[in-house]
C-alpha cells in the first residue's frame, strides 16, 4: 500500500487535470471560417465600358471568427468578428465608426467591418452588442435571388437613398428572439432564416456625438423586424430610421417567399425617405434547382421623387454550379434601364442619364 502522502500526490494532479480538461472543453468552441470569391466581370454603358476582376460576386469575400461558451442553466455567451476583404487585391475594406458620412475608416487594412459583436443568450433570446446588420436590411437580402451580389444584385440595394445605415450600424444594442443560440448559428439570425416559427429582431444604435449641438443625435436610430415561417412559406416585415440634422432617414419593407420544391419564388417591397426625398422599390424573382445547380432570375426596380423622377429597372439571369459543398462556379447576365436623370451602370461601366447598361460575370466561390 502507498503512503498517504504518496497516494495524495498521485490523486490530486489527476483530479485537477480532469477538472481543467472539462473546463477547457466547455469554454473552447471557436471557429475560423470565411469565403474567397472572385469573378471576371464586364460592364457596358453609353459613356464607357469596363473589364475587371471583381470581388464577391456570389458571396462577399470575408475572414471571420466566431465562438461561444456554455455558462450553464441554458445561458451562453459568444462573439462574432468578421472582416470583409478584396480578394482581387488583398486589401481590407472600409467600415463606419459612427453611422455618419464622417465615420468612414479603415480602408486598406484589416477591419471587422462586416460584424463585430459579443452576445449573451438562452431560450429567452439573445442580447447582442457591437456592429451588425440592421433588421430592415435583412429583408432586402433574404428575398433577393442573387443575395445582393454580382451583376444581378437587386436594384433596391444599388439605388437606395438611405445612406450610411443602409446595411449595418455600429455602436448597436440588439435583441433577437427565435433564431437559436449555439455553435452553429450564433449571430446568424434572423437573416438566412432556417426552420419554422416566429423570429424578431430589434436594434438601437447611436452616433456617439457630444451633446449640445444640432448634430448631437446624428447617426442614432433603430430597426425592427418580425419573421414567420412554416418551412415553405416565409413572410417578414421591418422598419427603421436614423436621425440626421440634415434630414432623417426612414426605411420600411416587407417580403415573402414560398418554396414549391421545383421552384422557390420570392419578392419584397420597400419605401424609403431621406429628408425631403422619398423612394420606393421592389424585386420579384425565383430560384430553380436543376441537378447540382440553381438557376436564378429576377426583376428589380427603384425610383425616387427627386427632380426628374430618376428610375432604374434591372433584369437578371444567373446560374450556380456546385462542384462540392465548399466550391461553386457561377455566372450572371443583367440589363439596367434608366429613366430621367438615373444613370445606374454595371460592373464599372459608365452610362449617361436615361441610358441603359449591360453586365456579365463568371466566377468561382470557395468557402472554408
Secondary structure, 3 states (H helix, E strand, C coil): CCCHHHHHHHHHHHHHHHHHHHHHHHHCCEEEEEEEEEEEEEEEECCECEEEEEECCCCCCEEEEEEEEEEECCEEEEEEEEEEEECCCCEECCEECCCCHHHEECCECCCCCCEEEEEEEECCEEEEEEEEECHHHHHHHHCCCCCCCCCCCCHHHHHCCCHHHCCEEEEEEEEEECCCCCCCCCCCCCCCCCCCEEEEEEEEECCCCCCCCCCCCCCEEEEEEEEEECCCEEEEEEEEEEECCCCCEEEEEEEEEEECCCCEEEEEEEEEEECCEEEEEEEEEEEEEECCEEEEEEEEEEEECCCCCCEEEEEEEEEEEECCCCEEEEEEEEEEEEECCCCCCCCCCECCCCCEEEEEEEEEEEEC
